[in-house]
Amino acid sequence: MNAATASTPRALRWGIAVALGLGLAACSKDEPATTAPAPAAPTEAAGPTAEDLAAQQAADVAKAALANLSVDELRTRGSQALREQRLYAPAGDSAMEFYLALREKSDKPDASAESALIDLMPYAIIAAEQAIGREDFAEAERLRALIAKTDAQAPSLPRITDAIAKGQAGAADRVAQEAAREEQRQRDAEAAAQRAVAEAAAAAASTPAPVVAAPAPATPPPLAQPAPAPVVAAPVASPVAAPPPVARSTTPVGVRTPQPTYPREAARSGVTGEVTVEISIGANGSVTDVRVTRAQPRGQFDRAVINTVRDWQFEPMDAPAKLTRTFTFRP
């Protein structure tokens, strides 16, 4: 039971206490009614969220489905997912998961699967960092598990694990702070209700008995008065029509779109390449996601493009939009 759930019985008890106070004020004019504060309900530690439970259930279903596939089926589906750019998602239908299941089922290492897992590792790392940034910790943990199964000694693994833990702790702190603020608001409201009860009781005790006024003498009916002249209403000026709202564009217009830098290692080696990305843009003009759709050679220029593009800024729009950009790297 979380803090928000625990506050509901408390609010009910306070409502009963205030109602009792009002009843005592109506029955007695000598002393104001008071109510004793209700004891605080104990707060239990929050359990797993619905999102965590759904993610775990989906992972169990995906794991069972992969376990039923043969080695040849895993190899075929892994190659197909790789061609269709399902590199690390969706859960249970990505190239990394097919190749990891193939590794577990194969009697000896599969060279093509191991090579593919090495190539897919940087994409999973970047996706995990992006999931942490948008506080999608269920997805970040799923990707961290894929990275750990691929290479338990990966240098980025401790950093990602620590970032997930810190992000979850920060989110939990914000929830706890909001719950504390809500409890304080309730206490303030309860104190105000108590003051209102006391003031109403004091006002009732000090109010004098009503005085009955003598009936007024009868008066003769008024003489008929001439009808007043008709009043001509002044013309009402027609309201000035407000200017129509300015429609914002639905096409992304760049405000800050720097180009990615040429990696030093690639420049020294004279490597050329090309990367195509799909950019998801929010209505406020900020980049919400960057996904590599094509890279040649794979893994050489991807990080430089992603790190640059996710800091791009566009003009605000009426709705989110997507944009595809291709970057060419030549020495």
C-alpha positions in Angstrom: 0.0 0.0 0.0 1.6 3.3 -1.0 1.3 6.8 0.6 -1.6 7.9 -1.6 -3.7 4.9 -0.7 -2.9 5.3 3.0 -4.2 8.8 3.0 -7.8 7.9 1.9 -8.8 6.3 5.3 -7.2 9.2 7.1 -9.3 11.7 5.1 -12.4 9.7 5.9 -11.7 9.8 9.6 -11.1 13.5 9.5 -14.4 14.0 7.7 -16.2 12.1 10.5 -14.4 14.1 13.2 -15.4 17.4 11.6 -19.1 16.3 11.3 -19.1 15.4 15.0 -17.7 18.8 15.8 -20.5 20.5 13.8 -23.1 18.5 15.7 -21.7 19.4 19.1 -21.6 23.1 18.1 -25.3 23.0 17.2 -26.3 21.4 20.5 -24.2 23.6 22.9 -23.8 27.4 23.0 -21.4 27.5 25.9 -18.2 25.9 24.6 -16.9 25.2 21.1 -16.6 21.7 19.9 -13.2 20.2 19.5 -12.0 17.1 17.8 -8.9 15.0 18.5 -6.5 14.4 15.6 -6.8 11.0 14.1 -3.8 8.7 14.4 -1.6 8.5 11.3 -2.1 5.4 9.3 1.1 3.4 8.8 2.6 3.6 5.4 3.7 0.3 3.8 6.6 0.0 1.3 5.4 0.4 -2.3 5.4 -2.9 -4.2 6.1 -3.3 -7.9 4.2 -1.0 -10.2 1.7 -2.1 -12.8 4.3 -1.3 -15.5 6.9 -3.5 -13.8 4.4 -6.4 -13.5 3.4 -6.0 -17.2 7.0 -5.9 -18.3 7.8 -9.0 -16.3 4.8 -10.9 -17.7 5.8 -9.9 -21.2 9.4 -11.1 -20.6 8.2 -14.5 -19.3 5.9 -15.0 -22.3 8.8 -14.0 -24.7 11.2 -16.4 -22.9 8.7 -19.3 -23.1 8.2 -18.6 -26.8 11.9 -18.5 -27.6 12.4 -21.8 -25.6 10.0 -23.5 -28.0 12.0 -22.6 -31.2 14.7 -24.9 -32.7 18.3 -23.9 -33.4 17.5 -23.4 -37.1 14.4 -21.4 -36.4 16.3 -19.1 -34.0 19.0 -18.6 -36.6 16.5 -17.8 -39.3 14.4 -15.4 -37.2 17.6 -13.7 -35.9 18.7 -13.0 -39.5 15.2 -11.8 -40.5 15.0 -9.4 -37.4 18.5 -8.1 -38.3 17.4 -7.3 -41.8 14.2 -5.6 -40.6 16.2 -3.5 -38.1 14.6 -5.1 -35.0 17.9 -5.0 -33.3 17.0 -5.0 -29.6 13.2 -4.5 -29.6 10.4 -5.4 -29.4 10.8 -7.8 -26.5 10.7 -11.4 -27.6 11.0 -10.5 -31.3 14.5 -8.9 -31.6 17.7 -10.0 -33.2 19.6 -9.9 -29.9 17.1 -12.2 -28.1 17.0 -14.7 -31.0 20.8 -14.9 -31.1 21.1 -15.2 -27.3 18.6 -18.0 -27.3 20.6 -19.6 -30.2 23.8 -19.3 -28.1 22.1 -21.2 -25.2 20.7 -23.9 -27.4 23.8 -24.5 -29.6 26.3 -27.2 -28.6 29.1 -25.0 -29.9 29.4 -21.3 -30.6 27.7 -20.1 -33.7 30.1 -17.7 -35.5 27.5 -15.7 -37.3 25.4 -15.2 -34.1 28.4 -14.2 -32.0 29.5 -11.7 -34.6 26.0 -10.2 -34.7 25.8 -9.9 -30.9 29.1 -8.0 -30.9 27.7 -5.6 -33.6 24.4 -5.2 -31.7 25.9 -4.4 -28.3 26.5 -0.6 -29.0 22.9 -0.2 -30.1 21.5 -1.8 -27.0 23.8 0.4 -24.8 22.6 3.6 -26.5 18.9 2.5 -26.2 19.4 1.7 -22.5 20.8 5.2 -21.9 17.9 6.7 -23.8 15.4 4.7 -21.7 17.0 5.9 -18.5 16.8 9.5 -19.7 13.1 9.2 -20.3 12.6 7.3 -17.0 11.4 4.1 -18.7 13.2 1.9 -16.2 11.4 -1.3 -17.2 12.7 -1.0 -20.7 16.2 0.1 -19.4 16.3 -3.0 -17.1 15.3 -5.3 -20.0 18.1 -3.9 -22.2 20.6 -4.1 -19.3 19.8 -7.8 -19.0 20.4 -8.3 -22.7 23.7 -6.6 -22.5 24.7 -8.7 -19.4 23.8 -11.9 -21.2 25.7 -10.8 -24.3 28.9 -9.9 -22.3 28.9 -10.0 -18.6 32.2 -8.1 -18.5 31.0 -5.2 -20.8 32.7 -2.0 -19.5 29.4 0.0 -19.8 27.4 -2.6 -17.7 28.2 -1.2 -14.2 27.5 2.4 -15.4 24.1 1.4 -16.8 23.2 -0.6 -13.7 24.1 2.4 -11.4 22.2 4.8 -13.6 19.1 2.7 -13.4 19.3 2.4 -9.6 19.9 6.2 -9.2 17.0 7.0 -11.6 14.6 4.7 -9.8 15.7 6.2 -6.4 15.2 9.7 -7.7 11.7 8.8 -9.1 10.8 7.2 -5.7 12.0 10.3 -3.9 9.8 12.5 -6.0 6.8 10.3 -5.3 7.5 10.4 -1.6 7.9 14.2 -1.6 4.6 14.6 -3.5 2.9 12.3 -1.0 4.3 14.3 1.9 3.1 17.6 0.3 -0.4 16.0 -0.2 -0.5 15.0 3.5 0.5 18.5 4.5 -2.3 20.0 2.4 -4.7 17.6 4.1 -3.5 18.6 7.5 -3.9 22.3 6.6 -7.4 21.6 5.3 -8.3 19.7 8.5 -6.9 22.6 10.7 -9.0 25.1 8.7 -12.1 22.9 9.2 -11.5 22.8 12.9 -11.1 26.6 13.1 -14.3 27.0 11.1 -16.2 24.8 13.6 -14.8 26.7 16.6 -15.7 30.1 15.0 -19.2 28.9 14.1 -19.8 27.7 17.7 -18.5 31.0 19.1 -20.7 33.0 16.7 -23.8 30.9 17.7 -23.1 31.5 21.4 -22.8 35.3 21.0 -25.8 35.9 18.7 -28.7 37.6 20.6 -32.3 36.4 20.4 -34.2 37.8 17.5 -36.5 40.8 18.2 -40.1 40.6 16.9 -41.0 43.8 15.1 -44.4 45.4 15.6 -46.7 45.2 12.5 -46.5 48.3 10.4 -49.7 50.4 10.1 -51.8 49.9 7.0 -51.1 52.6 4.3 -53.6 53.7 1.6 -52.9 52.5 -1.9 -50.7 54.8 -3.9 -52.3 57.2 -6.4 -52.0 56.2 -10.0 -48.9 57.7 -11.6 -48.6 58.7 -15.3 -46.9 56.2 -17.4 -43.2 57.0 -17.9 -41.9 58.0 -21.3 -40.4 55.1 -23.2 -36.7 54.8 -22.9 -34.8 54.4 -26.2 -31.9 52.1 -25.7 -28.5 53.3 -26.9 -27.1 51.2 -29.8 -24.8 48.5 -28.7 -21.5 48.5 -30.5 -20.8 45.2 -32.2 -17.9 43.4 -30.5 -14.6 43.4 -32.4 -13.9 40.0 -33.7 -10.7 38.5 -32.1 -8.0 37.7 -34.6 -7.9 34.0 -35.5 -5.3 31.9 -33.7 -2.1 31.5 -35.5 -1.7 27.9 -36.6 1.6 26.4 -35.9 3.4 24.3 -38.5 3.2 20.6 -38.5 6.5 20.3 -40.5 9.6 20.3 -38.4 11.6 23.5 -38.8 15.1 23.4 -37.3 16.2 25.9 -34.8 19.5 24.3 -33.7 20.7 21.4 -35.9 24.5 21.1 -35.7 26.1 18.4 -37.8 27.9 15.4 -36.2 31.7 15.6 -36.0 33.9 13.2 -37.9 35.3 10.6 -35.4 39.0 10.9 -34.9 39.7 7.2 -35.4 37.8 7.1 -38.6 39.5 10.2 -39.8 42.9 8.8 -39.1 42.0 5.6 -40.9 40.4 7.4 -43.8 37.1 5.5 -43.4 34.1 6.8 -45.2 30.5 6.0 -44.4 26.8 6.9 -44.3 24.2 6.8 -41.5 20.5 7.2 -41.8 18.4 7.9 -38.7 14.7 8.4 -37.9 14.2 11.3 -35.6 11.1 11.5 -33.3 10.2 15.1 -32.4 7.8 16.2 -29.7 5.2 19.0 -30.1 7.5 21.3 -28.1 10.3 20.9 -30.7 12.6 18.7 -28.7 14.0 15.4 -29.9 12.4 12.5 -28.0 14.1 9.5 -29.8 16.7 8.8 -32.4 16.7 5.4 -34.2 19.4 4.2 -36.7 17.7 2.7 -39.7 20.8 2.2 -41.8 24.5 2.4 -41.2 27.5 1.7 -43.4 29.8 0.6 -42.0 27.8 -0.6 -39.0 28.9 0.9 -35.7 31.5 3.3 -37.0 29.6 6.6 -37.1 26.4 5.7 -35.2 27.2 7.1 -31.8 28.5 10.4 -33.3 25.2 10.9 -35.1 22.9 9.9 -32.2 24.8 12.0 -29.6 24.5 15.1 -31.9 20.9 14.6 -33.2 19.3 14.0 -29.9 20.4 17.6 -28.9 18.7 19.1 -31.9 15.9 21.7 -31.4 13.0 22.5 -33.7 10.2 25.1 -33.6 7.1 24.1 -31.6 4.4 22.2 -33.7 0.7 21.3 -33.3 1.6 17.6 -32.9 4.7 15.3 -32.7 6.4 14.5 -35.9 9.1 12.2 -37.4 12.0 13.1 -39.6 14.5 11.0 -41.5 18.1 12.4 -42.1 21.1 10.8 -43.8 24.7 11.8 -42.8 27.7 11.1 -45.1 31.2 11.0 -43.6 34.2 11.5 -45.8 37.8 12.5 -44.7 
